[in-house]
Amino acid sequence: MKLSIKSFTSGLCLSMAIVSVPVLAQDADDPANINQAEKEYSPYVNRDYPQNVYWGDSHLHTSYSWDAGLVGNTLGPDEAYRFAKGEQIISSTKLPVKLVRPLDWLVVADHVESLGVALLIEQSDPAVLATEVGKVTHDYYKKGEIYKAFEHWGLNVIVGGNNPLKDPELTRRVWEEIVDYAEKHNDPGKFTAFIGYEWSSAPQGNNLHRVLVMRGNAEQAKQVLPLAAYESDDPEDLWTWMEQYNAKTGDDILAIAHNGNLSNGVMFALKNMNGKPIDREYAERRIKWEPLYEVTQMKGDGEAHPLLSPNDEFADYENWDRGNWNGEQKTPQMLPHEYARGGLKLGLQVEKELGVNPFKFGLIGATDAHTSLATTREENNFGKVSLMEPAADRFSGQIVPDPQNVGTATYEFETIASGLQGVWSKENTRASLFDAMRKKETYATTGTRISVRVFGGWDYAANDVHSPNFAQIGYNKGVPMGGDLKAAADGKAPRLMVQAMKDPDGANLDRVQIIKGWLDKDGKTHERIYDVACAGNRAIKVGRCEKPVGTTVDVQRATYNNSIGVAMLSAFWQDPEFDSKQSAFYYVRVLEIPTPRWTTYDAAYFKIEPPKGVPPTQQERAYTSPIWYTP
């Protein structure tokens, strides 16, 4: 038989096409289809799921924010990005500073209200000098009376509403500068610089701030001017602006609600700004545009509160629970509406009534630093604002005022060196990171870089958690953090697999916990905490490690060591009290061993007495986005 070149090449092409069919037919973005092609010799063929966690800060302010630039911050977006990328720079107070390791991504989220006012004052811009409030603020600033400049502008413009920067061209000029800096520093695959800003609503002093993050590029962002709280302080109007931005530019955008501990119960209110009960439309719009919640940052941790969770021995962690910006005292009735766990439980109740859960959010951490420096390590804490950068006298600075003299003041020593956001993503690009945030495959830490992953499903085996193909099994048989368990198989209960690894530059791990919240048949919510892995061969008794992990902290010298705890913890857990008729959520909390608090490091460094009223040690932690079950 003769074989022509033509028939040989035709046959080769046909055979190649046949072999390629499974690859071409596979939806690479659907984890359910991972490795569903016919078996290949290389086990990694067609594997396509997030394999890396990327670290970043979604809430950093530079000198372009009025309450940063007017209180001593001289560093703009350019310095903020350079610092985040690992460069050593000089802080506003002339101190050299550097991160232990670079970040992977950053959102410069300057307040759009009075955007760039310090820059305009520094330039003696005629538009600022043309108004009395601008001229007085300018003169204070130029004379070096920085705090007077900040106070004058804050009282007359931010509080009084006498805004001298109404010219949209002024805002556009500064906004486009910020956008251009993001474009300059965005380096796909190496470092992601998101375009974003902060909308700073605070009706009656209740903090309802949102950070907005854009998926796209400068061409899209420059088509609009950001919505300011001057124009509306109603979140529903913000969502309308976001809808209009999306329709005009084709770009996706999301809002991250500021942690709610200064909102006095308004963050997860069950009424809208007009006092009407929230309805299905409200719930649908909120969860569409606000898929994430900032659970921890410098102004306190907002995961849980001991009054809400009396059986949670770790709920009393850096709570800010005195009042709001106007000095209105907080009441216990407000707390469920401003802490993350309370909001998640409220969401189950609302969903039963409306059919949609408006509080079905993922958890993230960020700094909210106003120094241009995303520092979150306790021994490298450059504080909330530049006036409170490292110095022997910084403990006494006041962050939240007490205008009514009723005890609502909060001080610099009560801030925390927090937090960071880990994103499980296929690559370090705007599109990939943003899409992972949209899916809530992201989590919060209080500043440490704990690596944690959780999957939920019905069919995991106990040994799956120890498999080298842990993530692949997790996706094939279930859902990751942020996902939904759609239906309960007969007689089965949710099974969760968790892996957690220590920060390579930080402390060992103490324990892994699963926090469950659920809604009973009477519409009441409940919660329970399960310790599922404990370091040091400690037994788990009645859902808890039998004893504390211990401590190695030397408070006087501000040191610790990793002779206790472990580098990695894994856990397989099946819900022992599952009722397939009850809605529920599950998220993971990972705790490190005790380490010195930043105030302890400062006291040792400056050889001063530590402040009274704060513990000398703390346990850094991570909070994953939940996995939900809906009947």
N, C-alpha and C positions, 0 to 999 in steps of 0.2 A: 504493500500500500504506500502510495506516495503522499507526502504531507507537504503542502505548499506553505510558503511563508505567510500568505494571506490567511489560510485556514488556521494556522498555528496562532497568529496574533489575535484572530477573532475569538478563537477558543480561550485564549489567555484572558482577554478582556471580559468574556462572559463569566469565566470562573471567578475573576476578581470581583465582578459585580455581585455574584451570588454570595461570596464570602462577606462582602461589605454590607449586605442588607441589614443584618441585626444592628450594626453600628449606626447606620443612617436612620433606622427606624426609632432608635432609642431617644427619648426625651432627656437630654443631659441634665436639665434643671429639675427634674422630678426625682427626689430621693427614693421614691418607691420603685423606680426602674433601675436602680444601681445594680450593676453586675447581673442584669437579667439576660444579657446576650449569651449565646452559646459559650461553653467553657473555653477559656484561652489558657495557654501555658503561663503567660505572665498574669499573675493575680490582680495586677493593677490596671489592666486594660478596661476602659470604659468607667473607671471609678471617677465620680464627679460629685463631690460634696465638700463642704467647708472643712478644711484640715488645719487651719491656723486661727489663733486668736490674735486680734489686732487691738492695741491699747491706745486710747485717746481720751481727750477732754472735750466735751461738747459745750462748755460754758465758761469761757475765759474772756475777761475784760482787759482792754488796753487803755492807753491815755485818751483814746477817742470816746470813752464813756465819761460822762460829766462827773460821776462820783468816783472816778479813778484819776482822770487828768487834773481835776480841781483839788485833789488831796495828795498831790506829790508824785503821781506816776508820770514819768517822762518817756516811757517806752511805748512805741506804737506797735501796730500789727507786724511790721517787718521783724522787729526784735522778738515778738512773741513766737512767730513761726521759727525763727532761727534757734531760739532756745528749745522749743519743742523738738526740733530735729537733732538736738544733742550738742549744740554749740555752747561754749562757755561765754557768758556775757556779764556785763556790769549792771547791777540792779539800779533802781532809781535812787537808792540811798548809798550808792557807790560801793556795794559789796559784790565781790565775784560770786557767781552762782552757776551751777551746772546740774543737770539731771543725772541720776545713777545710770540710766539708759535712755536713749531717745524714745519719744512716743512715735506711734505709727501714723497718727492722724490728729487733727485739731479743728475745732470750730472757734473762730474769734467771734464772740457773741456780744458786741458792744450794744449798749442801750441806744435805741433809735431816737428816744426823746433827748433833745439837746445834743444830738450826735456831733462830735468833734468840737464842742464849745471850747475846750481848753486849747486845742490847736488854733482855733480862730482868735482866741484871746492872745495867745503867744504871738500871733502874726499881727495883732492890733487891727483886726479886720474892721473896716468901716461899718459894716452891718451890725456888729456887736456894739461898737462905740456910739452908734446913733441912738441907742436907747439908754434910759437912766439905769436900769438894772444891769445892763451889759457894761456900761461905763464904770459903775461902782465896783462890780465884780472884777473887771479888768484892772482897775487901779489897785485893789487889794492884792491881786495876783502878782502884779508887776513889782509891788513893794515887798513881796515875799511873805505876805500874810495869807498863806495858803488856806488855812482852815476858815478864816473869815470870808474868803472868796467862795469857798464851797458852801458855807452856811448861807451866805447872802443869796447865791444863785438857787440853792435848794429851797429856801423859804419862799422866795418871790416867784420862781419859775416853776419848779417841780410841784410844790405844794400850792402856791398861789395861782398857778395857771397863767401867769403873765409871761408868755413865751415871746421873746424878741427874735427868735430864729424861724419865723413863719415862712420866709421865702423858700419855696421848694427848691430853687436852684442852689441854695446853700447846702441843703440836705443832699441833693443830688451830687454835688461836688465831692462831699466827704464820703458818701455811700460808694461812689464809683472808685474812689481811692481804696476803700476797704476791699471791694471786689477785685481790683487789680492786684492787690497784695496776695489775695487767695490764689489768683491765677498764677502769679509769679512763683509761689512756693509749692503749688500742686505738682507732684512728680509721680504720675501713675506707676504703681508697682513698688514704689519706694516710700513715698510720703503723700498722704492725702490732706489737702487743705480745703475744707468745705466752706462754701459761702453761707453766711447766716447772720442773724442779729437777735437781740432780745427785745420783746414787746413787754413794757413794764407797767402793767395794770396793777393798781393798788387802791381800789375803791374803799373809802372809809379807813384806809390804812391796812387793809387786808391784802396780803401779797398773793397776787394771781399771775405773776410773771410767767411768760413762755419764751423758750428759746426756739427760734425757727431755723431749720436746716434745709438747704436746697440741694437737690440731687445733681443739678446741672452746672452750667458754665456761666461765664461773664456775659456772653451775648444775651442769655435769657434773663439773668438777674438785673441787668441794666435797663431792661424794658419797663421796670416798675420802680416806684419809691416805696420803701417799707411803711407799713401801717404803724402809726405811733399811738400810744395810749391817750395823747392829747385829742386825737380824732374819735377814739372810742376805747373805753376800758372794759367792754363786754366781750368775753371770749367768743360768743356767737358771731359778732361782727368780724373778729379775727378770722374765723373759719370762712366767712363769706369772702374776705380778702384773699385767703388762700385758694378758694375755689376760682376766683377771678384770675389770680396769678397762674394757676394751672391751665385754665382755659386760654389765656392770652399767649403763654409761652410754650405750652406743652410740657413743661417741667414739673416733676413731682416735688412735693414739699411736705414736711411734717413739723409738728410743734411738740416740744417737750415741756410739760408743766414743771415749773420750779417746785422744789420740795415745799410742802404746805404748812410747815410749822409756824409760819408767821401769818397764816391766812385766817386764823381764828374760826376754823370750821367751815370756811367757804370753798376750799379747794374741791371737796367732794360733796358739795351741797346738793340737796334733792329738789331745790327750786332754782329757777334761772334768775338773772339779774333783775327781772321785772316782778319777782316774787311769785311766779306761777310754777306749779309742779313741772318738773322736766317730763317731756313726752318722748315718744319713739323717735321722732325726727331729731330731737336734741341728742338722744343716745347714739343714733346712727352717725350723726355728723361728728360728735366728739370722738368716738373710737376710730373713725376714719382718719381724722386729722391729728389726733393725739394718741398714737399707739404706745408711747413710752412715758414713764414717770421718773423724775429725778428723786430717787429715794434717799440719797445721802450727798452732802456737800459741806462746805466750811461752816455754813449757818445751821449746824446740827444734823443729826441723823434722824431719818423719818420712817424707819421700817416699822417699829412697834413702840408701845408705851406700856409701862407697868400697870397703869390703871386699866388699860384695855386688855392686857395679857398678864394677869397676876400669876399664872403658872409658868411663865417664861422667865427664867432667871437671867437671861441675857437681854431682856427688853429694856432695861434701864441703861441704855447706852447713848450718851451724849444728846439727851433730849433737850430741845428748846421749847419750853411750854409755859412761858410767862405771859405773853401778850402779842400784840401786833405793832405795826410801825407807829400808830397813833397813841400807844400806851393803854389800849383797851385790854383789860385783864382777861386771861383765858379761863374758861369754865370746863369742867369735865365733859359736858355735853358736846363740846366742840371737837374733842379729840378723835372720835371715830371718823370725822369728816376731813382729817388732814394727815393721818398716818397711812402708809401704804397698805398695811395688812387690814386696817379698818376699811379703806377704800375698796380693796378686793372683795371683802365680805359684803359691803353694801352693793357692789356690782351684781352679786348673785341674787340679792333681793330685788333689785331693779329689773333684772332680766326676767325673773318670774312674772313680774307685773306687766312689763312692756314688750317682752320678747327679744330685747336687745340689751346687752351689757355695756354701758358707757364707760365703765371702769375696768375694762379687760386689758390692762396695760402691762407692758414689760417693764423691768426695773433696770435703771442705769444710775451711775454715779458720775459726778462732775465736781470741779473745784468751786466755781463762782468766784475765783480769785480776781481781784482788781489791780493786780501788780504786773500783768503781762507774763507772769511766771506760773506755769502749771506744775507747782511743787506740791507733792502729796505725802512725802515720807516724813515721819516724825522728826528725824534728825536734820531735815532739809526744808523746814517749814518757813516760807517767807511771808506768811500771814495773809490776812484778808485784803488789806489796802497798804499802799506804800508807806504811809505814816506809821504803820505797825510792823515794818520789817524787823528782822532780828536786832534787838538792842536790850540793854539791861532794864529798861523802864517800860517795856511794851505790854506788860501784863495789865496795866491799869486802863488802857484805852477802851472806850465804850463803842460798841457796835450798834446796839438797838437802844434808842433813847427811852427815857421815862418821863415824858412831858407832863403827866398828871401826878407824878410823885406817888405812885401806887405799887412800885416794886417790879416794873417790867423791864428795867435796864438789863442788858446782857453785855458782857465785856469780852475783850480780845482773848483773854486766857480761856474763855469758854468756847471759842471757835475750835474746830477740829481740822486736822490736816487731811482733808478728804475732798473728793473721791475720784475714782477713775472708772472708765467704761471699757469692758472687754467685748469685742464683736467677733463672733465666729463667721468667717467670710472666706470665699474662695480666693480672693485676691485683694490687695491693698489699692483699691480704686474708689472713686466717689460712687460709681454705680453699684459695685458689689457691696461695699459697706452700707450704703443707704438701703439697699434692698434687704440686707440682713436685719437692719434696724426695723424696717417695715414689718418683717416677719417675726420680730421680737426675739431673734436668736442672738441675744445680747444680755449682758448682766452688769451688775454694779459691784464695786469694792470700795472700801473706805480709804483707798489710797495704795494698798498693796497690789501686787500683780499675781494673785492666786489664779491658777488655771483650773477652771471647773466646767464640767460638762454633765448634762443630765438628759436622759431619754425616758419616755414613758410609753408603755404598750401593754398588750394582753398576753404576749407569748414569749417573753424573754425567759431564758433558763438562768438559774443561779450562776452558772459558770460563765455566762456570756460577758459579765462585767470584767472578767479576768482575761478575756480573749485579746490577742494583739489586734484583732479586727473589731474592737469595741465600737468604734464610731460607725463602721459599715453595718454591723448588726443593729446598732441603734436606729439608723435610718431605715433599714430594710424592714424591721419588725415594728416600728413605732414612730414617734415624733420627738423632735428636740425641744428644748426650752422655747417657750412662746407658742407651742403647738396645742392642738385640740385632739382629745380622744373622743371620737365621734359616737361610738356605740359600744355598749357593754355586751360582751359575749356571755352567753348563758353560764352562770356559775363561776365566772371569772372576775377577778379584781385587778385594778391597775398594778402593774409592776414597773418600778423605777430602777434604773441603773445610773450610778453616779461615779465619776472619777474626778478627783481633785489633787492638784499638785501645788507645792509651795512656791512662793516667789523665789526665784533663784538667788536673789540678793536680800531675802528677808527671813522671816521666822518660820519655824516648823509648824505643822498643823496640829490642832488639838482634837477636833471632831468634825463630823459632817452630820447635819440635821435635815430632816424633811419637815416642812411646815405645811400642814393641811388645813384648809378652811372648807366648810360645807354648809349647805342649807337644808334644814330638816323639813318634814312634811307640814309643819305649822308655820313655815316661813321664817324661822329663827336661825341665826347663823351661829356656828361653833368653830373652834380651832383646836388643834392639838399639835404638839411638837414631838417628833420622834428622833432620838439620836440613833443613827444607823451605822456609824463607824467611829471608833474611839482609838486614839493613839495610846501606845503603852500597854497593850493587852488588857485594858480595862474592860470588864464585863458590862453589858447593857442590861440594866435592871429596871423594869417598869418603864421602858422607853427612854431611859437616861443612862449616860455613863455613870458607873458606880461611884466615882469620885472625881474631883477636879484634876486637871492635868498637872498641876503644880506650877512653880515659877522659878526662874533663874535670874530674875531682875535684881540688880544692885542699884537701888534708887539713888544713893549718894553719888555714884559714879555714872549713872545712866547707862548701864550696860546690861546685856543679857547674852545667853548662848543657846545653841540648839542641841543641848544634851538631853532634852526632853522633847516629846512630840515626834512626828515623823514627816518625811518629805512627801509621801503620797498616801492617800486613803481612797479605797474603793468600797462601794456598797451596792448590794442588790436588796430591794425591799418590796414587799407586797403589802398593800393596804389591808390590815387585819380587820377593819371595821367598815368595809365598803358596802354601800347600799346603792344599787344601780338606779334607784329612783331619785337619788339626791344629787344635785349639782355640787361640784367640788373644784378646788384648785390645789395644786401642789407646787411648792418651790423649795429650793435648797439653800440652806445657810451653812457656810463653811467658816470655822473659827480658827484663828492662829493661836499659838501659845501666848501668854502675857509678854508684853514688851513695854519699854518706857514710853509714856506719853510725851508729846513735844514740849510741854511745859517742864517736864523732868529733865529733858535734854538741855533746855535753856537754862534752868537753874544750875546745872552742873557746869555748863560752858561759861556762864557769866558770873558764877560763884555767888549766887543770890538765893534767897529763900523762895521756894516754890509758892505759887498762889494757894490760898486756902479755898476749899470748896470744890476742887477737882481731884480725881484719883491720880496717884503717881504712875499707875500702869493702866493698860487697856489691852483688849484683844481685837486686833484688826479682823475684818470679816468680808465675806463675799455673799451677795444675794443674787440668785439666778432669777430670770423671768419665769413666771409660772407655766405649768402645763394644766390645761383645764379639761374637766369632764362635764359634759352636758347630756342629760338623759335624752 
